[in-house]
Amino acid sequence: MAEYRLYGVGESGNAYKVALMLNLCRLEWEPVFVDFFNGEGRTDQFRDTVNELGEIPALEHDGKFISQSGVILHYLAEQTGHFGAGNAEESREILRWILFDNHKFTSYLATLRFMFGLQKTGDTPITEFLRGRVLGAFSSLRNIWPGRTSLSAAGRQSPTSPWSDISILPKRRGSIGQHSRIS
Ligand SMILES: N[C@@H](CCC(=O)N[C@@H](CS)C(=O)NCC(=O)O)C(=O)O
């Protein structure tokens, strides 16, 4: 059994964040498939043993189960000394971005992607609302990082990439050409 075990599913952007960190830190890890789309996360068994919140991702390490992608990233930084803060100001900055991500991308973008990209709802008032929130978040990033044009790859990068369905964004928006550069 690998030292680190990541409970999740390939389609999960939150699990992807953790998988990326595990790889960047060159840790020995293995994925544990959770039958998320058939409701495994909502079972008593999953809640009792892996995550009482019923969510993926969860990381098993050293007899502990840790959930919330941002907390897991923080834990891995602590464990490895990689990508962590060097002082209190950096620590606040990391927390700031983790919270921004969890609010704007983990909620709005991930929900939009789930509905439009996976459930194939087509455009609905809800997806339009979510798309507006997501584009607003990307606009903020463009203002902060005007020279940065790549946050993910445009189009289809890998089956497990949360950005592989970035095509959920460029719908009927005049300015989307700019946003799609944040790809
Ligand atoms: N804030 C959590 C969000 C995790 C999350 O929403 N995971 C989704 C799959 S990507 C999930 O398990 N949803 C089940 C539910 O909300 O019931 C994190 O960053 O880990």
The ligand as an ORCA input file, in Angstrom:
! r2SCAN-3c Opt
* xyz 0 1
  N     -14.555     22.396     -0.431
  C     -14.354     21.029     -0.800
  C     -15.324     20.678     -1.920
  C     -15.286     19.217     -2.240
  C     -16.409     18.853     -3.194
  O     -17.361     19.606     -3.406
  N     -16.280     17.667     -3.752
  C     -17.333     17.196     -4.617
  C     -16.750     16.379     -5.745
  S     -15.508     17.259     -6.639
  C     -18.236     16.324     -3.788
  O     -17.777     15.419     -3.148
  N     -19.543     16.613     -3.790
  C     -20.483     15.827     -3.069
  C     -21.495     16.668     -2.362
  O     -21.349     17.894     -2.343
  O     -22.403     16.061     -1.816
  C     -12.911     20.775     -1.219
  O     -12.226     21.731     -1.617
  O     -12.436     19.630     -1.118
*
